[in-house]
Amino acid sequence: MGEGDGVVGGVVGILRAAGCRPRRLLDLGCGTGRHLAELVARLGVDVVGVDLQEQLVEYGRRRYGVELLVGDMRSVRLERAFDVITCLGNSLAYLRSEDEVEAALATAAVHAGEGAVVIISTLMQPLPEMSRRELRVENDLVTASVEVESYWDAVDGVQITERRWVHDRGGVDRDLLRRRVIGVDVLTEMLLRVGFVRVAIADSGGVVGPARTTDEFVVAFC
């Protein structure tokens, strides 16, 4: 993957390929801020994260020591400009409608400084094959074995993931995730409407080209 595995490696690879040396970075839908802590370590950048879930923000402040704020990516206004704005993981996919997605992209545009770059990773293609897997989750919040089953709901246009959590401390929980698939063409149209002048697809090494997998990035330029 060029600059390292995972989402953070993708962001770093894209920025380096673009010759971008950011000083200020905003992450919309930051969760606990784990990605931000990694970006600080790798890029030496000042970061701010925004997330709607107060529990995640409070935990991230204690755990990673980065600036995290409770706020809604669809409407938050910080009165600050940033060189890079990211929206990673499933943050956009959990919004309920295309209007809400466009509102979040408008938030990115409002906070974009001159020459800023916006990097988005989200579910851009459905995963039609039903998949089952098991994984292990160990952090300060939970330690559990998790059984995961995912399938595509073509009627509603969402990827559905069912999870069964078997906790080390005892007990079993279940949850259901519904992630909206947002196609590249739709994202591109929205980004242009909210004011960005160019939109591209990039892989984790920063190579721009046609979308090929569900793991690539949409990159927008001011």
N, C-alpha and C positions, 0 to 999 in steps of 0.2 A: 503493500500500500504506500510505498514511498516514504512518507513522513511518520509512519507508525500506524498501528492498528486502531480501529474504532473511529468514533465520531470526532474526537479531538484531533486525531491524526489527520483526518480529512480536512478539518478546518485549517490546521497548520499548513498542510500541503497546498491548499487552494490559495491561502494568503501569500505564501512564498512564491508560488508560480505566478501570481499576479504582481509580484514586487511590492506588496503592501507591508508596511511596517507600522502597525497600529499602536496608538498610545491609549485609546479608550475603547472599551468593548462593552456592549449591552447584550445580555441574553434574556430573551422573552420566553417565559415558561421554563425557568431555570431549575425547578425542583429544589433539591438540597444544595445546588451549587457545585456539585462534584466536578462537572466539566469546566466550570470557571476556575476552580483551584488548579486543575491541570493546565489550563491555558495561561494562567499567571506564571506557573513554573516554566513553561516552555517558551512563552513570548515576552514575559516581563511587562505585561500590559495591565493598566488599571481597569478593573471590571466592576460592573453592576449587574445584578440579576433581579428579575421580577417574577414572582409566582403568586398565584391566587391562594395557594394552600399555606396557611399560616404555620401549621405544624412543621412542614418541610423547611420553610424559611427559618424558623427558630432553630431547628436542628442544624441546618447548614451554617448559620452564623456561628454556632458553638463549635462545630466540627471543623470547618474550613477557614473561618476567619475572613471571609470575603464580604463585600457589601451586598446584602440581599434585602429586598423590599417586598412587602406584601402589596400586590396590585393585580389588576386584570389587564392582560395583554391587549384586550380589545379597546381599552379606554384610557389606560394610564398615560400621563403626560408628566415628564420629569423636568422639563425646561432645561434640558442639557442635550448637547450634540455628541455623537460618537463616530469613530472611524469605522467600526465594524459592529454590525448587529447580527446576532445569531438567533435562530429558533430551531432547536434540535430535538431529536427523539420523536416523541408522539404528541408534542404540544399542540401543533395545528390540527392533528388528526382527531383530537378530542373535542374540538369545537363542533357545534351542532348544525351549522348551516354554512353555505358559501358566503352569505352576508357577514357572518361572524369571522370567517377566515379573512375576508377582505378588510374588515375593521382592524384585525391584528396586523395585517400588512401595512395598513395606513399608519398604525402606531410606529412601525419600523421606519416608514418614510419621514414621519415627523421628527424622529430622533437622529436621522442620518445627516452627518455633517458633509461638507464639501468633499466630493470624491469618495464618499463612504461605500463600503461593500456590505451587502446583506447575504448571509449564507443560511440556507434552509435545508434541513433534512426532515422528510416526512414520508408517509406511505403514499407513493405515487402510482403504484400498480397493484392490482389485487393479487393475492396469493391463492390461486384456485384450488390447489391440492390441500386436502385436509392433512394436517401435520400434528404429531404428538411427540412430546419430548419431556424429559425430566431435568430439572436443574436444581442447583443448590444456592440459597441466598443466605449470606452471613454478613450482617452489619450491626451497628449499634442499636438499630430499631427492631430487627427481627433476625432470628436464625431458624431456617425451615427448609425442608425439601418440598419442591413445587412440581406438581404435574400440570403440564400445559397442553391444551388442545386448541388449535386454531383452524378456522374455516371461513370461506368467503360467502357472504350473503348477497347474492346478485340482485335480489329484489330491492333491498334498502341501500345497496352500494356501500356496505361497510364490512370490514374485516372483524370477525368476532373471535375473541380469545377467552376461553374458560380456564380458570386456574384453581387448583386445589392445593392449599397450603397445609402441610403437616408440620406443626411447630415442635421444635425440640423440647420446649417446656410443657408440651402436651396440648391437645386440642387441634381441631381441624377447621379451617376457614375456606370459603369459596368466594370467588369474585368473577365478574364478567366484564370484559373490556370491549367496547365498540369503537373502532377506529375508522374514521371517514377516509376514504381514498380520494386524494386530490390530484388529478392528472397534471402532467407538465404543462399542457396547453392552457388549462384553466388557471394554474398558478401564474403562468407568464402573462396572461391577459390581465389578471388582477394587479400584478406588480407594475405593469405599464400604466394601468388606470390610476394607481395611487401616486405616480410620479417618477418612477424609475425609468431610465432611458435605455437600458440594455439588460437583457436577461439571457443567461446561458446555463447549460448543464455541465457539471464538472464531476469527475471521479475524485477519489481521495488523494490522488497524486497531483490534482490541479489540472488534469487534462480536460479540456473543454470539447464536447462533442455530443452526438445524439444520445438520448437516454437509452440505457441498455438493461439496467437492473433496478430493483427496488431500493438499492442502498446508495444511490447517488445523491448529489446535492443540486439544488437550484441556487444560482448565484445572480444577484441583481446589483447593478451599478447605477450610481447617481450621474 
